[in-house]
Amino acid sequence: MGDFELGLIPDGKAGASGPQPLWGVADIDTEFSRLISIGAEKIEAVTEVGEGIMVAAVKDPFGNRLGLIQNPHFKASEAR
């Protein structure tokens, strides 16, 4: 994705205390609500962290943390 690579460790242990990547979304309120509706648990509510950037986090049913970010300054078309 945009010259970024995500690697998953198949025998890794579930957890929320390790690396905390953020998944870029266009509408964080909608995505946060959708994740909660399908079984995720709220860790951090949607919060503005400055300059219009919004973040949130949930825990999936396996105990993994999933962070969300809505960044109006990020332009996917410019990512290499």
mmCIF file of the N, C-alpha and C atoms, coordinates in Angstrom:
data_MODEL
# 
_entry.id   MODEL 
# 
loop_
_atom_site.group_PDB 
_atom_site.id 
_atom_site.type_symbol 
_atom_site.label_atom_id 
_atom_site.label_alt_id 
_atom_site.label_comp_id 
_atom_site.label_asym_id 
_atom_site.label_entity_id 
_atom_site.label_seq_id 
_atom_site.pdbx_PDB_ins_code 
_atom_site.Cartn_x 
_atom_site.Cartn_y 
_atom_site.Cartn_z 
_atom_site.occupancy 
_atom_site.B_iso_or_equiv 
_atom_site.pdbx_formal_charge 
_atom_site.auth_seq_id 
_atom_site.auth_comp_id 
_atom_site.auth_asym_id 
_atom_site.auth_atom_id 
_atom_site.pdbx_PDB_model_num 
ATOM 1   N N  . MET A 1 1  ? 0.856   -1.168  0.000  1.00 0.00 ? 1  MET A N  1 
ATOM 2   C CA . MET A 1 1  ? 0.000   0.000   0.000  1.00 0.00 ? 1  MET A CA 1 
ATOM 3   C C  . MET A 1 1  ? 0.899   1.225   0.000  1.00 0.00 ? 1  MET A C  1 
ATOM 4   N N  . GLY A 1 2  ? 0.897   2.002   -1.052 1.00 0.00 ? 2  GLY A N  1 
ATOM 5   C CA . GLY A 1 2  ? 1.673   3.226   -1.087 1.00 0.00 ? 2  GLY A CA 1 
ATOM 6   C C  . GLY A 1 2  ? 3.127   3.015   -0.749 1.00 0.00 ? 2  GLY A C  1 
ATOM 7   N N  . ASP A 1 3  ? 3.704   1.891   -1.181 1.00 0.00 ? 3  ASP A N  1 
ATOM 8   C CA . ASP A 1 3  ? 5.089   1.523   -0.886 1.00 0.00 ? 3  ASP A CA 1 
ATOM 9   C C  . ASP A 1 3  ? 5.349   1.228   0.585  1.00 0.00 ? 3  ASP A C  1 
ATOM 10  N N  . PHE A 1 4  ? 4.289   0.918   1.336  1.00 0.00 ? 4  PHE A N  1 
ATOM 11  C CA . PHE A 1 4  ? 4.447   0.474   2.713  1.00 0.00 ? 4  PHE A CA 1 
ATOM 12  C C  . PHE A 1 4  ? 4.084   -0.998  2.751  1.00 0.00 ? 4  PHE A C  1 
ATOM 13  N N  . GLU A 1 5  ? 4.740   -1.759  3.589  1.00 0.00 ? 5  GLU A N  1 
ATOM 14  C CA . GLU A 1 5  ? 4.464   -3.182  3.689  1.00 0.00 ? 5  GLU A CA 1 
ATOM 15  C C  . GLU A 1 5  ? 4.099   -3.524  5.119  1.00 0.00 ? 5  GLU A C  1 
ATOM 16  N N  . LEU A 1 6  ? 3.090   -4.345  5.281  1.00 0.00 ? 6  LEU A N  1 
ATOM 17  C CA . LEU A 1 6  ? 2.647   -4.806  6.593  1.00 0.00 ? 6  LEU A CA 1 
ATOM 18  C C  . LEU A 1 6  ? 2.920   -6.288  6.664  1.00 0.00 ? 6  LEU A C  1 
ATOM 19  N N  . GLY A 1 7  ? 3.671   -6.702  7.658  1.00 0.00 ? 7  GLY A N  1 
ATOM 20  C CA . GLY A 1 7  ? 3.948   -8.119  7.849  1.00 0.00 ? 7  GLY A CA 1 
ATOM 21  C C  . GLY A 1 7  ? 3.251   -8.606  9.105  1.00 0.00 ? 7  GLY A C  1 
ATOM 22  N N  . LEU A 1 8  ? 2.665   -9.780  9.032  1.00 0.00 ? 8  LEU A N  1 
ATOM 23  C CA . LEU A 1 8  ? 1.984   -10.383 10.172 1.00 0.00 ? 8  LEU A CA 1 
ATOM 24  C C  . LEU A 1 8  ? 2.742   -11.628 10.609 1.00 0.00 ? 8  LEU A C  1 
ATOM 25  N N  . ILE A 1 9  ? 2.842   -11.835 11.909 1.00 0.00 ? 9  ILE A N  1 
ATOM 26  C CA . ILE A 1 9  ? 3.532   -13.001 12.448 1.00 0.00 ? 9  ILE A CA 1 
ATOM 27  C C  . ILE A 1 9  ? 2.455   -14.026 12.807 1.00 0.00 ? 9  ILE A C  1 
ATOM 28  N N  . PRO A 1 10 ? 2.387   -15.136 12.059 1.00 0.00 ? 10 PRO A N  1 
ATOM 29  C CA . PRO A 1 10 ? 1.286   -16.077 12.263 1.00 0.00 ? 10 PRO A CA 1 
ATOM 30  C C  . PRO A 1 10 ? 1.245   -16.710 13.646 1.00 0.00 ? 10 PRO A C  1 
ATOM 31  N N  . ASP A 1 11 ? 2.377   -16.845 14.318 1.00 0.00 ? 11 ASP A N  1 
ATOM 32  C CA . ASP A 1 11 ? 2.365   -17.465 15.641 1.00 0.00 ? 11 ASP A CA 1 
ATOM 33  C C  . ASP A 1 11 ? 2.574   -16.429 16.748 1.00 0.00 ? 11 ASP A C  1 
ATOM 34  N N  . GLY A 1 12 ? 2.340   -15.154 16.438 1.00 0.00 ? 12 GLY A N  1 
ATOM 35  C CA . GLY A 1 12 ? 2.475   -14.094 17.437 1.00 0.00 ? 12 GLY A CA 1 
ATOM 36  C C  . GLY A 1 12 ? 1.383   -14.186 18.494 1.00 0.00 ? 12 GLY A C  1 
ATOM 37  N N  . LYS A 1 13 ? 1.630   -13.588 19.617 1.00 0.00 ? 13 LYS A N  1 
ATOM 38  C CA . LYS A 1 13 ? 0.664   -13.575 20.719 1.00 0.00 ? 13 LYS A CA 1 
ATOM 39  C C  . LYS A 1 13 ? -0.209  -12.328 20.628 1.00 0.00 ? 13 LYS A C  1 
ATOM 40  N N  . ALA A 1 14 ? -1.484  -12.504 20.885 1.00 0.00 ? 14 ALA A N  1 
ATOM 41  C CA . ALA A 1 14 ? -2.403  -11.363 20.898 1.00 0.00 ? 14 ALA A CA 1 
ATOM 42  C C  . ALA A 1 14 ? -2.012  -10.415 22.018 1.00 0.00 ? 14 ALA A C  1 
ATOM 43  N N  . GLY A 1 15 ? -2.251  -9.123  21.815 1.00 0.00 ? 15 GLY A N  1 
ATOM 44  C CA . GLY A 1 15 ? -1.946  -8.169  22.855 1.00 0.00 ? 15 GLY A CA 1 
ATOM 45  C C  . GLY A 1 15 ? -2.155  -6.748  22.405 1.00 0.00 ? 15 GLY A C  1 
ATOM 46  N N  . ALA A 1 16 ? -2.183  -5.854  23.367 1.00 0.00 ? 16 ALA A N  1 
ATOM 47  C CA . ALA A 1 16 ? -2.405  -4.442  23.069 1.00 0.00 ? 16 ALA A CA 1 
ATOM 48  C C  . ALA A 1 16 ? -1.261  -3.574  23.562 1.00 0.00 ? 16 ALA A C  1 
ATOM 49  N N  . SER A 1 17 ? -0.154  -4.193  24.006 1.00 0.00 ? 17 SER A N  1 
ATOM 50  C CA . SER A 1 17 ? 0.920   -3.403  24.591 1.00 0.00 ? 17 SER A CA 1 
ATOM 51  C C  . SER A 1 17 ? 2.133   -3.261  23.677 1.00 0.00 ? 17 SER A C  1 
ATOM 52  N N  . GLY A 1 18 ? 2.116   -3.893  22.522 1.00 0.00 ? 18 GLY A N  1 
ATOM 53  C CA . GLY A 1 18 ? 3.251   -3.806  21.607 1.00 0.00 ? 18 GLY A CA 1 
ATOM 54  C C  . GLY A 1 18 ? 3.127   -2.614  20.679 1.00 0.00 ? 18 GLY A C  1 
ATOM 55  N N  . PRO A 1 19 ? 3.655   -2.747  19.462 1.00 0.00 ? 19 PRO A N  1 
ATOM 56  C CA . PRO A 1 19 ? 3.540   -1.659  18.489 1.00 0.00 ? 19 PRO A CA 1 
ATOM 57  C C  . PRO A 1 19 ? 2.076   -1.262  18.279 1.00 0.00 ? 19 PRO A C  1 
ATOM 58  N N  . GLN A 1 20 ? 1.868   0.009   18.045 1.00 0.00 ? 20 GLN A N  1 
ATOM 59  C CA . GLN A 1 20 ? 0.504   0.512   17.929 1.00 0.00 ? 20 GLN A CA 1 
ATOM 60  C C  . GLN A 1 20 ? 0.322   1.278   16.624 1.00 0.00 ? 20 GLN A C  1 
ATOM 61  N N  . PRO A 1 21 ? 0.269   0.540   15.509 1.00 0.00 ? 21 PRO A N  1 
ATOM 62  C CA . PRO A 1 21 ? 0.054   1.215   14.227 1.00 0.00 ? 21 PRO A CA 1 
ATOM 63  C C  . PRO A 1 21 ? -1.337  1.825   14.161 1.00 0.00 ? 21 PRO A C  1 
ATOM 64  N N  . LEU A 1 22 ? -1.484  2.821   13.318 1.00 0.00 ? 22 LEU A N  1 
ATOM 65  C CA . LEU A 1 22 ? -2.771  3.482   13.123 1.00 0.00 ? 22 LEU A CA 1 
ATOM 66  C C  . LEU A 1 22 ? -3.227  3.249   11.692 1.00 0.00 ? 22 LEU A C  1 
ATOM 67  N N  . TRP A 1 23 ? -4.462  2.850   11.519 1.00 0.00 ? 23 TRP A N  1 
ATOM 68  C CA . TRP A 1 23 ? -5.046  2.599   10.211 1.00 0.00 ? 23 TRP A CA 1 
ATOM 69  C C  . TRP A 1 23 ? -5.729  3.884   9.753  1.00 0.00 ? 23 TRP A C  1 
ATOM 70  N N  . GLY A 1 24 ? -5.312  4.416   8.617  1.00 0.00 ? 24 GLY A N  1 
ATOM 71  C CA . GLY A 1 24 ? -5.886  5.648   8.099  1.00 0.00 ? 24 GLY A CA 1 
ATOM 72  C C  . GLY A 1 24 ? -7.281  5.428   7.547  1.00 0.00 ? 24 GLY A C  1 
ATOM 73  N N  . VAL A 1 25 ? -8.219  6.240   7.964  1.00 0.00 ? 25 VAL A N  1 
ATOM 74  C CA . VAL A 1 25 ? -9.609  6.151   7.507  1.00 0.00 ? 25 VAL A CA 1 
ATOM 75  C C  . VAL A 1 25 ? -10.097 7.534   7.096  1.00 0.00 ? 25 VAL A C  1 
ATOM 76  N N  . ALA A 1 26 ? -11.103 7.564   6.227  1.00 0.00 ? 26 ALA A N  1 
ATOM 77  C CA . ALA A 1 26 ? -11.664 8.830   5.762  1.00 0.00 ? 26 ALA A CA 1 
ATOM 78  C C  . ALA A 1 26 ? -12.664 9.415   6.742  1.00 0.00 ? 26 ALA A C  1 
ATOM 79  N N  . ASP A 1 27 ? -13.375 8.560   7.480  1.00 0.00 ? 27 ASP A N  1 
ATOM 80  C CA . ASP A 1 27 ? -14.409 9.023   8.423  1.00 0.00 ? 27 ASP A CA 1 
ATOM 81  C C  . ASP A 1 27 ? -14.268 8.221   9.703  1.00 0.00 ? 27 ASP A C  1 
ATOM 82  N N  . ILE A 1 28 ? -13.523 8.739   10.648 1.00 0.00 ? 28 ILE A N  1 
ATOM 83  C CA . ILE A 1 28 ? -13.185 7.996   11.863 1.00 0.00 ? 28 ILE A CA 1 
ATOM 84  C C  . ILE A 1 28 ? -14.408 7.687   12.724 1.00 0.00 ? 28 ILE A C  1 
ATOM 85  N N  . ASP A 1 29 ? -15.370 8.601   12.786 1.00 0.00 ? 29 ASP A N  1 
ATOM 86  C CA . ASP A 1 29 ? -16.566 8.335   13.600 1.00 0.00 ? 29 ASP A CA 1 
ATOM 87  C C  . ASP A 1 29 ? -17.330 7.128   13.067 1.00 0.00 ? 29 ASP A C  1 
ATOM 88  N N  . THR A 1 30 ? -17.494 7.069   11.751 1.00 0.00 ? 30 THR A N  1 
ATOM 89  C CA . THR A 1 30 ? -18.203 5.947   11.136 1.00 0.00 ? 30 THR A CA 1 
ATOM 90  C C  . THR A 1 30 ? -17.455 4.637   11.345 1.00 0.00 ? 30 THR A C  1 
ATOM 91  N N  . GLU A 1 31 ? -16.148 4.637   11.121 1.00 0.00 ? 31 GLU A N  1 
ATOM 92  C CA . GLU A 1 31 ? -15.367 3.402   11.258 1.00 0.00 ? 31 GLU A CA 1 
ATOM 93  C C  . GLU A 1 31 ? -15.291 2.943   12.710 1.00 0.00 ? 31 GLU A C  1 
ATOM 94  N N  . PHE A 1 32 ? -15.143 3.886   13.642 1.00 0.00 ? 32 PHE A N  1 
ATOM 95  C CA . PHE A 1 32 ? -15.104 3.529   15.056 1.00 0.00 ? 32 PHE A CA 1 
ATOM 96  C C  . PHE A 1 32 ? -16.423 2.877   15.466 1.00 0.00 ? 32 PHE A C  1 
ATOM 97  N N  . SER A 1 33 ? -17.533 3.479   15.082 1.00 0.00 ? 33 SER A N  1 
ATOM 98  C CA . SER A 1 33 ? -18.857 2.922   15.400 1.00 0.00 ? 33 SER A CA 1 
ATOM 99  C C  . SER A 1 33 ? -19.042 1.552   14.766 1.00 0.00 ? 33 SER A C  1 
ATOM 100 N N  . ARG A 1 34 ? -18.580 1.389   13.520 1.00 0.00 ? 34 ARG A N  1 
ATOM 101 C CA . ARG A 1 34 ? -18.714 0.102   12.837 1.00 0.00 ? 34 ARG A CA 1 
ATOM 102 C C  . ARG A 1 34 ? -17.926 -0.977  13.567 1.00 0.00 ? 34 ARG A C  1 
ATOM 103 N N  . LEU A 1 35 ? -16.707 -0.666  13.987 1.00 0.00 ? 35 LEU A N  1 
ATOM 104 C CA . LEU A 1 35 ? -15.898 -1.655  14.695 1.00 0.00 ? 35 LEU A CA 1 
ATOM 105 C C  . LEU A 1 35 ? -16.539 -2.056  16.023 1.00 0.00 ? 35 LEU A C  1 
ATOM 106 N N  . ILE A 1 36 ? -17.064 -1.093  16.752 1.00 0.00 ? 36 ILE A N  1 
ATOM 107 C CA . ILE A 1 36 ? -17.757 -1.397  18.011 1.00 0.00 ? 36 ILE A CA 1 
ATOM 108 C C  . ILE A 1 36 ? -18.965 -2.287  17.744 1.00 0.00 ? 36 ILE A C  1 
ATOM 109 N N  . SER A 1 37 ? -19.706 -1.998  16.671 1.00 0.00 ? 37 SER A N  1 
ATOM 110 C CA . SER A 1 37 ? -20.924 -2.760  16.363 1.00 0.00 ? 37 SER A CA 1 
ATOM 111 C C  . SER A 1 37 ? -20.639 -4.207  15.979 1.00 0.00 ? 37 SER A C  1 
ATOM 112 N N  . ILE A 1 38 ? -19.413 -4.503  15.531 1.00 0.00 ? 38 ILE A N  1 
ATOM 113 C CA . ILE A 1 38 ? -19.096 -5.885  15.159 1.00 0.00 ? 38 ILE A CA 1 
ATOM 114 C C  . ILE A 1 38 ? -18.238 -6.596  16.207 1.00 0.00 ? 38 ILE A C  1 
ATOM 115 N N  . GLY A 1 39 ? -18.168 -6.028  17.413 1.00 0.00 ? 39 GLY A N  1 
ATOM 116 C CA . GLY A 1 39 ? -17.553 -6.750  18.521 1.00 0.00 ? 39 GLY A CA 1 
ATOM 117 C C  . GLY A 1 39 ? -16.265 -6.202  19.090 1.00 0.00 ? 39 GLY A C  1 
ATOM 118 N N  . ALA A 1 40 ? -15.743 -5.111  18.538 1.00 0.00 ? 40 ALA A N  1 
ATOM 119 C CA . ALA A 1 40 ? -14.536 -4.518  19.118 1.00 0.00 ? 40 ALA A CA 1 
ATOM 120 C C  . ALA A 1 40 ? -14.896 -3.807  20.424 1.00 0.00 ? 40 ALA A C  1 
ATOM 121 N N  . GLU A 1 41 ? -13.905 -3.653  21.280 1.00 0.00 ? 41 GLU A N  1 
ATOM 122 C CA . GLU A 1 41 ? -14.084 -2.967  22.567 1.00 0.00 ? 41 GLU A CA 1 
ATOM 123 C C  . GLU A 1 41 ? -13.328 -1.641  22.542 1.00 0.00 ? 41 GLU A C  1 
ATOM 124 N N  . LYS A 1 42 ? -13.961 -0.591  23.020 1.00 0.00 ? 42 LYS A N  1 
ATOM 125 C CA . LYS A 1 42 ? -13.326 0.729   23.019 1.00 0.00 ? 42 LYS A CA 1 
ATOM 126 C C  . LYS A 1 42 ? -12.118 0.755   23.950 1.00 0.00 ? 42 LYS A C  1 
ATOM 127 N N  . ILE A 1 43 ? -10.994 1.232   23.420 1.00 0.00 ? 43 ILE A N  1 
ATOM 128 C CA . ILE A 1 43 ? -9.815  1.528   24.242 1.00 0.00 ? 43 ILE A CA 1 
ATOM 129 C C  . ILE A 1 43 ? -9.704  3.043   24.392 1.00 0.00 ? 43 ILE A C  1 
ATOM 130 N N  . GLU A 1 44 ? -9.750  3.754   23.263 1.00 0.00 ? 44 GLU A N  1 
ATOM 131 C CA . GLU A 1 44 ? -9.688  5.221   23.267 1.00 0.00 ? 44 GLU A CA 1 
ATOM 132 C C  . GLU A 1 44 ? -10.794 5.747   22.368 1.00 0.00 ? 44 GLU A C  1 
ATOM 133 N N  . ALA A 1 45 ? -11.606 6.644   22.889 1.00 0.00 ? 45 ALA A N  1 
ATOM 134 C CA . ALA A 1 45 ? -12.659 7.275   22.088 1.00 0.00 ? 45 ALA A CA 1 
ATOM 135 C C  . ALA A 1 45 ? -12.027 8.177   21.028 1.00 0.00 ? 45 ALA A C  1 
ATOM 136 N N  . VAL A 1 46 ? -12.812 8.534   20.033 1.00 0.00 ? 46 VAL A N  1 
ATOM 137 C CA . VAL A 1 46 ? -12.337 9.447   18.990 1.00 0.00 ? 46 VAL A CA 1 
ATOM 138 C C  . VAL A 1 46 ? -11.953 10.769  19.655 1.00 0.00 ? 46 VAL A C  1 
ATOM 139 N N  . THR A 1 47 ? -10.718 11.210  19.387 1.00 0.00 ? 47 THR A N  1 
ATOM 140 C CA . THR A 1 47 ? -10.165 12.402  20.019 1.00 0.00 ? 47 THR A CA 1 
ATOM 141 C C  . THR A 1 47 ? -9.370  13.203  19.007 1.00 0.00 ? 47 THR A C  1 
ATOM 142 N N  . GLU A 1 48 ? -9.553  14.514  19.012 1.00 0.00 ? 48 GLU A N  1 
ATOM 143 C CA . GLU A 1 48 ? -8.711  15.369  18.168 1.00 0.00 ? 48 GLU A CA 1 
ATOM 144 C C  . GLU A 1 48 ? -7.392  15.593  18.893 1.00 0.00 ? 48 GLU A C  1 
ATOM 145 N N  . VAL A 1 49 ? -6.283  15.416  18.157 1.00 0.00 ? 49 VAL A N  1 
ATOM 146 C CA . VAL A 1 49 ? -4.953  15.570  18.758 1.00 0.00 ? 49 VAL A CA 1 
ATOM 147 C C  . VAL A 1 49 ? -4.227  16.796  18.221 1.00 0.00 ? 49 VAL A C  1 
ATOM 148 N N  . GLY A 1 50 ? -4.943  17.625  17.470 1.00 0.00 ? 50 GLY A N  1 
ATOM 149 C CA . GLY A 1 50 ? -4.362  18.857  16.950 1.00 0.00 ? 50 GLY A CA 1 
ATOM 150 C C  . GLY A 1 50 ? -4.409  18.915  15.439 1.00 0.00 ? 50 GLY A C  1 
ATOM 151 N N  . GLU A 1 51 ? -4.561  20.115  14.919 1.00 0.00 ? 51 GLU A N  1 
ATOM 152 C CA . GLU A 1 51 ? -4.563  20.383  13.484 1.00 0.00 ? 51 GLU A CA 1 
ATOM 153 C C  . GLU A 1 51 ? -5.583  19.549  12.713 1.00 0.00 ? 51 GLU A C  1 
ATOM 154 N N  . GLY A 1 52 ? -6.701  19.217  13.361 1.00 0.00 ? 52 GLY A N  1 
ATOM 155 C CA . GLY A 1 52 ? -7.756  18.459  12.700 1.00 0.00 ? 52 GLY A CA 1 
ATOM 156 C C  . GLY A 1 52 ? -7.519  16.966  12.623 1.00 0.00 ? 52 GLY A C  1 
ATOM 157 N N  . ILE A 1 53 ? -6.439  16.483  13.209 1.00 0.00 ? 53 ILE A N  1 
ATOM 158 C CA . ILE A 1 53 ? -6.123  15.055  13.189 1.00 0.00 ? 53 ILE A CA 1 
ATOM 159 C C  . ILE A 1 53 ? -6.884  14.373  14.323 1.00 0.00 ? 53 ILE A C  1 
ATOM 160 N N  . MET A 1 54 ? -7.593  13.293  13.958 1.00 0.00 ? 54 MET A N  1 
ATOM 161 C CA . MET A 1 54 ? -8.399  12.552  14.922 1.00 0.00 ? 54 MET A CA 1 
ATOM 162 C C  . MET A 1 54 ? -7.830  11.141  15.068 1.00 0.00 ? 54 MET A C  1 
ATOM 163 N N  . VAL A 1 55 ? -7.820  10.623  16.303 1.00 0.00 ? 55 VAL A N  1 
ATOM 164 C CA . VAL A 1 55 ? -7.361  9.255   16.553 1.00 0.00 ? 55 VAL A CA 1 
ATOM 165 C C  . VAL A 1 55 ? -8.352  8.542   17.465 1.00 0.00 ? 55 VAL A C  1 
ATOM 166 N N  . ALA A 1 56 ? -8.313  7.223   17.436 1.00 0.00 ? 56 ALA A N  1 
ATOM 167 C CA . ALA A 1 56 ? -9.126  6.374   18.306 1.00 0.00 ? 56 ALA A CA 1 
ATOM 168 C C  . ALA A 1 56 ? -8.476  5.005   18.337 1.00 0.00 ? 56 ALA A C  1 
ATOM 169 N N  . ALA A 1 57 ? -8.913  4.146   19.247 1.00 0.00 ? 57 ALA A N  1 
ATOM 170 C CA . ALA A 1 57 ? -8.378  2.786   19.301 1.00 0.00 ? 57 ALA A CA 1 
ATOM 171 C C  . ALA A 1 57 ? -9.417  1.838   19.865 1.00 0.00 ? 57 ALA A C  1 
ATOM 172 N N  . VAL A 1 58 ? -9.387  0.610   19.345 1.00 0.00 ? 58 VAL A N  1 
ATOM 173 C CA . VAL A 1 58 ? -10.258 -0.451  19.831 1.00 0.00 ? 58 VAL A CA 1 
ATOM 174 C C  . VAL A 1 58 ? -9.418  -1.704  20.067 1.00 0.00 ? 58 VAL A C  1 
ATOM 175 N N  . LYS A 1 59 ? -10.006 -2.637  20.797 1.00 0.00 ? 59 LYS A N  1 
ATOM 176 C CA . LYS A 1 59 ? -9.401  -3.947  20.993 1.00 0.00 ? 59 LYS A CA 1 
ATOM 177 C C  . LYS A 1 59 ? -10.283 -4.949  20.262 1.00 0.00 ? 59 LYS A C  1 
ATOM 178 N N  . ASP A 1 60 ? -9.669  -5.768  19.410 1.00 0.00 ? 60 ASP A N  1 
ATOM 179 C CA . ASP A 1 60 ? -10.455 -6.756  18.674 1.00 0.00 ? 60 ASP A CA 1 
ATOM 180 C C  . ASP A 1 60 ? -10.796 -7.934  19.585 1.00 0.00 ? 60 ASP A C  1 
ATOM 181 N N  . PRO A 1 61 ? -11.644 -8.870  19.134 1.00 0.00 ? 61 PRO A N  1 
ATOM 182 C CA . PRO A 1 61 ? -12.051 -9.994  19.991 1.00 0.00 ? 61 PRO A CA 1 
ATOM 183 C C  . PRO A 1 61 ? -10.900 -10.897 20.425 1.00 0.00 ? 61 PRO A C  1 
ATOM 184 N N  . PHE A 1 62 ? -9.720  -10.759 19.802 1.00 0.00 ? 62 PHE A N  1 
ATOM 185 C CA . PHE A 1 62 ? -8.569  -11.583 20.154 1.00 0.00 ? 62 PHE A CA 1 
ATOM 186 C C  . PHE A 1 62 ? -7.595  -10.856 21.083 1.00 0.00 ? 62 PHE A C  1 
ATOM 187 N N  . GLY A 1 63 ? -7.932  -9.612  21.457 1.00 0.00 ? 63 GLY A N  1 
ATOM 188 C CA . GLY A 1 63 ? -7.094  -8.853  22.372 1.00 0.00 ? 63 GLY A CA 1 
ATOM 189 C C  . GLY A 1 63 ? -6.092  -7.935  21.714 1.00 0.00 ? 63 GLY A C  1 
ATOM 190 N N  . ASN A 1 64 ? -6.139  -7.810  20.389 1.00 0.00 ? 64 ASN A N  1 
ATOM 191 C CA . ASN A 1 64 ? -5.205  -6.940  19.674 1.00 0.00 ? 64 ASN A CA 1 
ATOM 192 C C  . ASN A 1 64 ? -5.727  -5.514  19.614 1.00 0.00 ? 64 ASN A C  1 
ATOM 193 N N  . ARG A 1 65 ? -4.831  -4.575  19.690 1.00 0.00 ? 65 ARG A N  1 
ATOM 194 C CA . ARG A 1 65 ? -5.165  -3.159  19.560 1.00 0.00 ? 65 ARG A CA 1 
ATOM 195 C C  . ARG A 1 65 ? -5.219  -2.783  18.083 1.00 0.00 ? 65 ARG A C  1 
ATOM 196 N N  . LEU A 1 66 ? -6.222  -2.011  17.703 1.00 0.00 ? 66 LEU A N  1 
ATOM 197 C CA . LEU A 1 66 ? -6.319  -1.455  16.357 1.00 0.00 ? 66 LEU A CA 1 
ATOM 198 C C  . LEU A 1 66 ? -6.538  0.041   16.509 1.00 0.00 ? 66 LEU A C  1 
ATOM 199 N N  . GLY A 1 67 ? -5.552  0.821   16.085 1.00 0.00 ? 67 GLY A N  1 
ATOM 200 C CA . GLY A 1 67 ? -5.663  2.268   16.140 1.00 0.00 ? 67 GLY A CA 1 
ATOM 201 C C  . GLY A 1 67 ? -6.202  2.808   14.825 1.00 0.00 ? 67 GLY A C  1 
ATOM 202 N N  . LEU A 1 68 ? -6.951  3.880   14.897 1.00 0.00 ? 68 LEU A N  1 
ATOM 203 C CA . LEU A 1 68 ? -7.495  4.567   13.724 1.00 0.00 ? 68 LEU A CA 1 
ATOM 204 C C  . LEU A 1 68 ? -6.985  5.991   13.707 1.00 0.00 ? 68 LEU A C  1 
ATOM 205 N N  . ILE A 1 69 ? -6.772  6.525   12.514 1.00 0.00 ? 69 ILE A N  1 
ATOM 206 C CA . ILE A 1 69 ? -6.394  7.928   12.373 1.00 0.00 ? 69 ILE A CA 1 
ATOM 207 C C  . ILE A 1 69 ? -7.107  8.518   11.169 1.00 0.00 ? 69 ILE A C  1 
ATOM 208 N N  . GLN A 1 70 ? -7.632  9.712   11.368 1.00 0.00 ? 70 GLN A N  1 
ATOM 209 C CA . GLN A 1 70 ? -8.189  10.510  10.274 1.00 0.00 ? 70 GLN A CA 1 
ATOM 210 C C  . GLN A 1 70 ? -7.336  11.763  10.210 1.00 0.00 ? 70 GLN A C  1 
ATOM 211 N N  . ASN A 1 71 ? -6.537  11.863  9.149  1.00 0.00 ? 71 ASN A N  1 
ATOM 212 C CA . ASN A 1 71 ? -5.593  12.961  9.017  1.00 0.00 ? 71 ASN A CA 1 
ATOM 213 C C  . ASN A 1 71 ? -5.923  13.756  7.752  1.00 0.00 ? 71 ASN A C  1 
ATOM 214 N N  . PRO A 1 72 ? -6.507  14.941  7.898  1.00 0.00 ? 72 PRO A N  1 
ATOM 215 C CA . PRO A 1 72 ? -6.882  15.721  6.722  1.00 0.00 ? 72 PRO A CA 1 
ATOM 216 C C  . PRO A 1 72 ? -5.680  16.215  5.919  1.00 0.00 ? 72 PRO A C  1 
ATOM 217 N N  . HIS A 1 73 ? -4.483  16.109  6.481  1.00 0.00 ? 73 HIS A N  1 
ATOM 218 C CA . HIS A 1 73 ? -3.282  16.587  5.795  1.00 0.00 ? 73 HIS A CA 1 
ATOM 219 C C  . HIS A 1 73 ? -2.601  15.506  4.961  1.00 0.00 ? 73 HIS A C  1 
ATOM 220 N N  . PHE A 1 74 ? -2.949  14.219  5.200  1.00 0.00 ? 74 PHE A N  1 
ATOM 221 C CA . PHE A 1 74 ? -2.332  13.117  4.470  1.00 0.00 ? 74 PHE A CA 1 
ATOM 222 C C  . PHE A 1 74 ? -2.970  12.990  3.093  1.00 0.00 ? 74 PHE A C  1 
ATOM 223 N N  . LYS A 1 75 ? -2.136  12.913  2.095  1.00 0.00 ? 75 LYS A N  1 
ATOM 224 C CA . LYS A 1 75 ? -2.611  12.773  0.718  1.00 0.00 ? 75 LYS A CA 1 
ATOM 225 C C  . LYS A 1 75 ? -2.050  11.455  0.155  1.00 0.00 ? 75 LYS A C  1 
ATOM 226 N N  . ALA A 1 76 ? -2.911  10.447  0.086  1.00 0.00 ? 76 ALA A N  1 
ATOM 227 C CA . ALA A 1 76 ? -2.491  9.119   -0.386 1.00 0.00 ? 76 ALA A CA 1 
ATOM 228 C C  . ALA A 1 76 ? -1.870  9.190   -1.764 1.00 0.00 ? 76 ALA A C  1 
ATOM 229 N N  . SER A 1 77 ? -2.352  10.096  -2.589 1.00 0.00 ? 77 SER A N  1 
ATOM 230 C CA . SER A 1 77 ? -1.815  10.203  -3.953 1.00 0.00 ? 77 SER A CA 1 
ATOM 231 C C  . SER A 1 77 ? -0.358  10.655  -3.976 1.00 0.00 ? 77 SER A C  1 
ATOM 232 N N  . GLU A 1 78 ? 0.111   11.239  -2.871 1.00 0.00 ? 78 GLU A N  1 
ATOM 233 C CA . GLU A 1 78 ? 1.486   11.701  -2.795 1.00 0.00 ? 78 GLU A CA 1 
ATOM 234 C C  . GLU A 1 78 ? 2.418   10.700  -2.100 1.00 0.00 ? 78 GLU A C  1 
ATOM 235 N N  . ALA A 1 79 ? 1.853   9.625   -1.527 1.00 0.00 ? 79 ALA A N  1 
ATOM 236 C CA . ALA A 1 79 ? 2.672   8.622   -0.848 1.00 0.00 ? 79 ALA A CA 1 
ATOM 237 C C  . ALA A 1 79 ? 3.400   7.783   -1.884 1.00 0.00 ? 79 ALA A C  1 
ATOM 238 N N  . ARG A 1 80 ? 4.639   7.502   -1.614 1.00 0.00 ? 80 ARG A N  1 
ATOM 239 C CA . ARG A 1 80 ? 5.442   6.669   -2.526 1.00 0.00 ? 80 ARG A CA 1 
ATOM 240 C C  . ARG A 1 80 ? 5.700   5.337   -1.925 1.00 0.00 ? 80 ARG A C  1 
# 
